Amino acid sequence: MKVWVDITNAPHVHFFKGVIRELEKSGHDVLVTTREFDGLTDILDMYSIDYYVVGQHGGATLEGKLLMSAERMYKLSKLIIEEKPDLALYKHSAEAPRVAFGLKIPTIGFVDNETAVAQNKLILPYTSLLLYPKAIDAYELLRCGADPNGMRPLNGFAELAHLYGFTPEENVLKELGLKRHGYIVMRTEPIKANYFTGDAERSILEDIIPLLPNMPIVLFPRTEGQRKRLERFPNIIVPDHVVDSLSLLYYAKLMIGAGGTMNREAIALGTPTISTYPGELLAVTKWLVSKGLKFHSTDPVEVARAAEEMVEMNGNYRVYIRSIVAGLENPLDVLLREIESYEESGTFTTVKIEELSQTGKSGGYVGLNKRRNEEEHD
């Protein structure tokens, strides 16, 4: 069977690398397409994954996104007509589902951002089987056009799949002059994303950095403007090329991110994490906070306090995070089972909407959100 995987964002490489490797081991022919954006090709090269580059990101404007997406759909259509895959896989790709639908190619899509409404409306109506974290209310996806007979929730989050084949290596620490558990990792806001509504110029991290413990901070900016504004702090290290970010997160004392993916990667690795995302929180983020796996605040003082607490109870907290994560469902396993099911019977495993369990509140790690919860109820 020929399986087409469309990879449109850097984290998607980590999400699909395990699927690609396992499919290849099983004798399937895997076709990978990507686009020019955010070092994507460098990451694919790092994992020795063969690919076709089709189109590019349209930038931050609606006009640019529309034109580049239309151009990419045209180019993808020509390639896929020639390649004739039997099944298509993607995660938040706006072009692959529409091309596949037009060519009657069955699809499996993974979506974990219910706030990206515009993008979801271009994806969900054309997806044969939609996989999504059960933390998301199914009706948020239905209102964007998801097929109620083609949905499969899972008890986990996307970044668990990123750990496929992962073994921590200390080379990145030597390269950046760092010591184990002696530094913090930071990631700035996703200002180019269509769902982001915060300040496109000034990062919330600028007010947080001066309040943190005095240790090196490895920063991953998304734009040159962010880099210039934040590298003025003397303890900031900005890698100038693609590095082993998973190992970096594994050995970090703490992760503080204004985005989402690296935060969840850190949690999957058992690293204490603080979210400073300034916009509407994803359902997955709220779920992780409710379980005590993450702290969220946009108040610099609150973030600094939480950081201090996390540093103090670091070892015990890591044990707690890993104990909860160990009981979750890995999207990699679900994807492979669904592909196997389709190959054998031509069908997918779905769940009727009325059978979907509602996500309740869970107890969390004592201390991280306690003070804030008490203040909210005073």
ABEGO torsion letter per residue (X at the ends): XBBBBBBABAAAAAAAAAAAAAAAAAGBBBBBBBBBBGGAAAAAAAAGBBBBBBEBBAEABAAAAAAAAAAAAAAAAAAAAAAGBABBBBBGBAAAAAAAAAAGBBBBBBBABAABAAAAAAAAAABABBBBBAABBAAAAAAAGBBAAABBBBBBBAAAAAABGBBBBAAAAAAAGBBBGABBBBBBBBAABAABABBAABBAAAAAAAABBBBBBBBBBABAAAAAAAAABAABBBBABBBBAAAAAAABABBBBABAAAAAAAAAAGBBBBBABABBBBAAAAAAAAAGABBBBABAAAAAAAAAAAAAAAAAAAAAAAAAAAABBBAAAAAAAAAAAAAAAGBBBBBBAAABBBBBBBBBBBGAAAAAAAAAAX
